[in-house]
Amino acid sequence: MEDFERQLRDALARKEQPPSLEARVFAAIAAGESKSWTFWRWEALAASVLALAALGAHEHMVRERAAGQAAKARLQLALKITVAKLSKIQQTVRTSTEE
């Protein structure tokens, strides 16, 4: 285990940058080799658009479900009222036929 810890410490130890790194970075920027950043910006934009579309679709589904539940509640109320009225009518018919 000590060997593993030593290897890990060595791998994560701070290392000095090569002296030519700064010159290479500035040369790459000057040469316009940072085109990959443009690609990443478009990719991030596309991901944002997709996320917004998914959020909009989810919101639409939530609203549709709420509307469906409200319609179900109205239908159940209408059926209860219908049952109550039909029961009264049935009682009236029964009492009138018994007389």
Backbone hydrogen bonds, N-H to C=O, Kabsch-Sander energy under -0.5 kcal/mol:
donor,donor_aa,acceptor,acceptor_aa,energy
5,E,1,M,-2.3
6,R,2,E,-2.4
7,Q,3,D,-2.4
8,L,4,F,-2.6
9,R,5,E,-2.6
10,D,6,R,-2.5
11,A,7,Q,-2.4
12,L,8,L,-2.1
13,A,9,R,-0.6
21,L,18,P,-1.8
24,R,20,S,-2.3
25,V,21,L,-2.5
26,F,22,E,-2.3
27,A,23,A,-2.0
28,A,24,R,-2.4
29,I,25,V,-2.2
30,A,26,F,-2.4
31,A,27,A,-2.0
32,G,28,A,-0.6
32,G,29,I,-0.9
33,E,28,A,-2.5
36,S,33,E,-0.5
37,W,34,S,-1.2
38,T,34,S,-0.6
39,F,35,K,-1.6
40,W,36,S,-2.3
41,R,37,W,-2.1
42,W,38,T,-2.2
43,E,39,F,-2.5
44,A,40,W,-2.6
45,L,41,R,-2.3
46,A,42,W,-2.6
47,A,43,E,-2.4
48,S,44,A,-2.2
49,V,45,L,-2.4
50,L,46,A,-2.4
51,A,47,A,-2.4
52,L,48,S,-2.4
53,A,49,V,-2.4
54,A,50,L,-2.5
55,L,51,A,-2.4
56,G,52,L,-2.5
57,A,53,A,-2.5
58,H,54,A,-2.4
59,E,55,L,-2.5
60,H,56,G,-2.3
61,M,57,A,-2.3
62,V,58,H,-2.3
63,R,59,E,-2.3
64,E,60,H,-2.6
65,R,61,M,-2.5
66,A,62,V,-2.3
67,A,63,R,-2.5
68,G,64,E,-2.4
69,Q,65,R,-2.4
70,A,66,A,-2.2
71,A,67,A,-2.3
72,K,68,G,-2.1
73,A,69,Q,-2.2
74,R,70,A,-2.2
75,L,71,A,-2.4
76,Q,72,K,-2.6
77,L,73,A,-2.2
78,A,74,R,-2.5
79,L,75,L,-2.5
80,K,76,Q,-2.2
81,I,77,L,-2.5
82,T,78,A,-2.4
83,V,79,L,-2.6
84,A,80,K,-2.4
85,K,81,I,-2.5
86,L,82,T,-2.8
87,S,83,V,-2.2
88,K,84,A,-2.0
89,I,85,K,-2.5
90,Q,86,L,-2.7
91,Q,87,S,-2.4
92,T,88,K,-2.4
93,V,89,I,-2.7
94,R,90,Q,-2.4
95,T,91,Q,-2.7
96,S,92,T,-2.2
97,T,93,V,-1.9
98,E,94,R,-1.6
99,E,95,T,-1.0
